[in-house]
Each structure stands twice: as structure tokens, then as C-alpha cells.
Amino acid sequence: YWSGNSKYANKAYAGAISQLQTLIKNYPDHPRVPAAMVTLGNAQLESGSKAAAKKTFSEIIAKYPDTDAAKDAQQFLAATK
């Protein structure tokens, strides 16, 4: 999780996307998955994959509706339109 966030912070979006997708796939029940997905969506957005980012944000809202991550995703989703 932290490695993916660190890569994102350093604008290494491809590395961040890869790292975060691996975390989400290997540890789907980890408590940081919703936050990792928000970072993943932002990394996708920053790297120009608007459709992938929209899909990620929509997935967060559907899977984790009552979380801070869902609130963030809602805002980012609105900003991608």
C-alpha cells in the first residue's frame, strides 16, 4: 500500500498502478483496499486513462458505499466528466 502511494506521490504512475492492482488482487479483504483504489483511480487519471479511472471510482462507490473512499471517489468521478 505505502509503496504504491509513494510511487504515486513521485509521479511514477505506471509503477503505482501496477503495485496497487497487485495489492487489491492479492489482498481483497485488506482494510486499506478502498483507499488503495482511490489512489489507483487517481494514478489512472494522471496517466491519461480516464475510462479506467471512472471504472475504478464507480467500483469503489458500489463496493464500499459508506466509506470515506466512496466519498472521495464520488468527488473524483464528478471531476472526470
Order of alpha helices (4+ residues) and beta strands (2+ residues): alpha-alpha-alpha-alpha-alpha
